[in-house]
Each structure stands twice: as C-alpha cells, then as structure tokens.
Amino acid sequence: MAPSKADRIISGLEKDEARTFCLPERTFLPRTTSLEDILNWGKDTNKFEESMIRMMTEQLHPELHSVESKDKPKEESKDLKEITIEDYSTATLANPGWTWRRPRPTFLKPLPETIKIALGLNIFSMYRAHIAYYCPVLNEACYYAGASPITPGMLSDVDIDVFGLFVQWIYNQSLLNKNGEAAYQHRLIGLWILAKRLLMPRLQNDAIDMLEQRRRQERRIQIKSFQYVYDNTDTQDKLRLYLINLCARSMEEFAQDEIKDFFPPKMVAEINEAVLVKFEHIDEGFELDRVNMTKYHVEED
C-alpha cells in the first residue's frame, strides 16, 4: 500500500510548500508540515495514532512525550489557542507551531487494539487507548506487544490482586471492592508502589486516600506490608511519612512480637526519631480519626 500524503510528509519525502509553518521545539512532529494535513489526519484515527506512536518511540522521552532540542533552549509558547480535530484529538495552535495531546478514551466508538498482559498464569486484556491515556510508561513498555501475552519487567513482582485493582482504576477510577467498600489495605499499599513505579501521581493519591478510608474502617493500620514498603520506597516518599505518622501516635497498640516481626529496623528508627524530636515530622493536632491527607499527596501534572 502506498504511503499517504501525511506519512510522506512525516517521513520527509514530501513537503507542502503552499501552507507550512514551523513546529515548536517541544512537539510530537519534529518536521515542518501543513495545517491542512494535520487537520486531515484526524479523519483516519488509526493512521494518526500509528504515526504519532512510531515517532514517539524513536524520538521521545517516555515520561515527558517531548522532543528535546539539542541546538536551542526550551521556550514557553505564548498566545495558545485550542482547536478540536473531529472530536478525536486536540491540537494547540501557537505563534508559531502546534502540539498534540491524546484524548481521553471512551466507549462511544469501537476500540480496535487490545494488549494482553500476563502475570503468571493470569492474563489481562486491556484496551491500548486506556493504557496510553492513563499510563504512558506502561504503554511504552508494551509498544511491541502483539497477539501473544506480554509481561513487562516492571510488573514481574506485582501481585495479581494489586494489578486487578490497577486495571479497575484504569477503566473507571474506582478503588472499591465488590462490596462497595475500600479495597484491602495491603492491595492499596501495593497499588501506591506500582503507581509510583509507573509515574501515575493521581493514582498514588487515590490509593493513599482510600488506604486511610480503609484504616478508619478497620481501626488499625495493616502492618504485614511494612517491609515491602521499605523495600520499594525512598525516605521522603509520602507513603512512608504517612505510615510513620500513624505508628508514632499509636505504637502502644502493637505488641513487641509484632514490632519485631513486621517493622523494618529502619522504620522503627524513624518512628523513634520522630517521637524524640517531639513529633517534629508529625501533623500538628494529628488525630487517628481525622487525618489531613493532603499532606501525603504527591504533586500531579
């Protein structure tokens, strides 16, 4: 099949001399092309996405989805104006240039491509459109996935129930279980760590909020996951700070055997340090029934 005009322009084989404009340094299209062709790409959504993904894989940083200029410093675009292309994608027109961002997926139209992710003997089939929108890092890891199941290395140690909760959030942004209650604490803890790994700050915040809701319901923090937390987080991670705050205020509730078996030595040291400095790192007026969770949120994009 002969390449379309849009593909020829992208690959540099053809230029539209009549109506061209230069693209900004941080953009998905590193070459000059015409506004007319950009608008026409929206009519063929599959070809549009294939072109974008092909170039992104070769040239773009997976987290930022941007092309970095080696010759010029980055500059902020001014006087932006948005236009919609066939209800499919949004372009941002600037002076000069445009950038494209992926639309939020819906089920109003058929979604052609699925990815099969295998965790052991369990296989999850997910629409690529949802993965690409909510988790670009996982989308990049599954770029070459075909009809056969794939297990990205970043998921090799993820519990099946944690990933199931991740899939549920991808589709409906809910972290409730089948009974309409907050998911179990150990799954939410694992989900927070997975979200950190996949660079999903909104999911991190949803997970820690739901963890607090479940803790209030059970009147106790789940301690069996503490070692896993310390093996997979850093000192200033919000999840660690949240757990230290909780335990420092209620250490008397834990038996010595529980502390010995489930509290990592580093965690015990950090809790003791917080207590010795008169709760310097603990919320003022902290109450176990009312925790200000905004302190434990990560910054969202």
Sequence and secondary structure as in RCSB ss.txt:
>XXXX:A:sequence
MAPSKADRIISGLEKDEARTFCLPERTFLPRTTSLEDILNWGKDTNKFEESMIRMMTEQLHPELHSVESKDKPKE
ESKDLKEITIEDYSTATLANPGWTWRRPRPTFLKPLPETIKIALGLNIFSMYRAHIAYYCPVLNEACYYAGASPI
TPGMLSDVDIDVFGLFVQWIYNQSLLNKNGEAAYQHRLIGLWILAKRLLMPRLQNDAIDMLEQRRRQERRIQIKS
FQYVYDNTDTQDKLRLYLINLCARSMEEFAQDEIKDFFPPKMVAEINEAVLVKFEHIDEGFELDRVNMTKYHVEE
D
>XXXX:A:secstr
    HHHHHHTTS   SSS B   SSSS  S B HHHHHHHTTSHHHHHHHHHHHHHHHS TTT     SSS   
   S EEEEETTTEEEEEETTEEEEE     SSS    EEEEEETTEEEEEEHHHHHHH HHHHHHTTT  SS B
  GGGTT  HHHHHHHHHHHHH   B TTSSB  HHHHHHHHHHHHHTT HHHHHHHHHHHHHHHHHHTS   TT
HHHHHHH  TT HHHHHHHHHHHHHGGGS HHHHHHHS HHHHHHHHHHHHTTSTTS TT BTTB  GGGG    
 
